[in-house]
Amino acid sequence: MARERDPGESPVGEAARVLCPGCGREYESGLFAFGRTRHCTCGARVGAAPLAGTPALGEDPRFFADAMLGRLARWLRILGYDTRYEAHVEDAVLVQRALEEERVILTRDRALPEEFRVAALFLVEAERPEEQLRELVTRFELDTEGRLFTRCSRCNSALESVTRDQIAERVPARILGDHQRFKRCPGCGRVYWEGSHVERIRHAIRRALDS
């Protein structure tokens, strides 16, 4: 609850309050959990200092893509990057989970950086998925070869190598006879092998990054 401070009141506990930059009104800091901001009655937007960055910004970034970036999330998973995506998640829940899991928030929503002051948030400018991928690869210096096809594009789990016998009942006999190496997702059970689609994906990635 907002309140006016008595001019003679001791400033003890000042750090636990957030001041409106417009009128100086004080707000309880608990109103701004997870970087949330609010509009003051004077019209100014009130919020605490941006929350600190996250270890996810290092050599192995992890992401949380918002509802507008489902196709980008799939491409990041194909590249082998841990990318969480939920089609129907509220902004407040997305931000909270991303902070708790030390993930970089990816969004196309220009209102999100205004509503939540979070340092580890990247506003994706491009509209087309291939341009978005190029934007992310450039910004975070992503490895486009070293971890390719190591993560499930459907559910984001890290893939595990399996023998032909372990997946014999899961793939067509023709595929089983033509291939020796298989991977399986421990999350959704999907089976992967290096078919012609792999080269098509590699070509699509090269085309996206070179255009």
C-alpha positions, 0 to 999 in steps of 0.5 A, a space after each residue: 500500500 502506498 503512503 505519504 511519509 511524515 516529514 519527521 519520520 526516521 528514514 530507517 527502512 528506506 531501502 525497503 521502499 520504492 519512490 515514484 520518480 514523478 511525485 516521490 510517493 512511497 511504495 512497499 517494495 513487495 509490490 515490485 517482486 520479480 522486477 514488476 513495475 506499476 503506474 503511480 496515481 500521478 501517471 509515472 511508472 514506478 519500479 525498483 532498480 533492474 534485477 541483476 543479470 544471470 549466469 545464463 549470459 555466459 558461455 552456455 545461455 539458457 532461454 525462456 521464449 514467450 508465446 510469440 516466439 515458438 518457432 524461434 524456440 524450436 530453432 534454438 533447441 535444434 542448435 542444442 540450447 536449453 530453451 523453455 517455451 509455453 504457448 499459454 503462460 502469463 507474463 508474470 509467471 514467465 518472468 518469475 520462472 525465468 529468474 528462478 531458473 536463470 534464463 534469458 527472457 526472449 520476447 517480441 512484446 515491447 510492453 514487457 520490458 516496461 512492465 518488468 525491469 529485468 536485466 536478462 531480457 532480450 527484445 527480439 526485433 526481427 519478425 521472421 524466424 530465420 532473421 530472429 535466429 540470426 539475431 540471437 546467434 549474433 547477440 549471444 555468440 551461439 555455437 551453430 555446430 558443436 551442439 547441433 541435434 543434441 536436444 529435443 526440438 519438441 520438449 527441450 530435453 537433452 537427447 540420449 544415445 540408444 541402441 537399435 534394439 532399444 528403439 526397434 519397435 519405435 521406428 519403421 523397419 526400413 529406417 532401422 535397416 538403413 541407420 546405425 545410430 539413434 537418439 531418444 528423448 527421455 522426456 517425450 520418447 521421440 526417436 531421432 536419426 540422421 535422415 535426409 531431413 538433417 541436411 535440409 535443416 543444416 542448409 536452412 540454418 546456413 541460409 538463415 545465418 548467411 542471408 
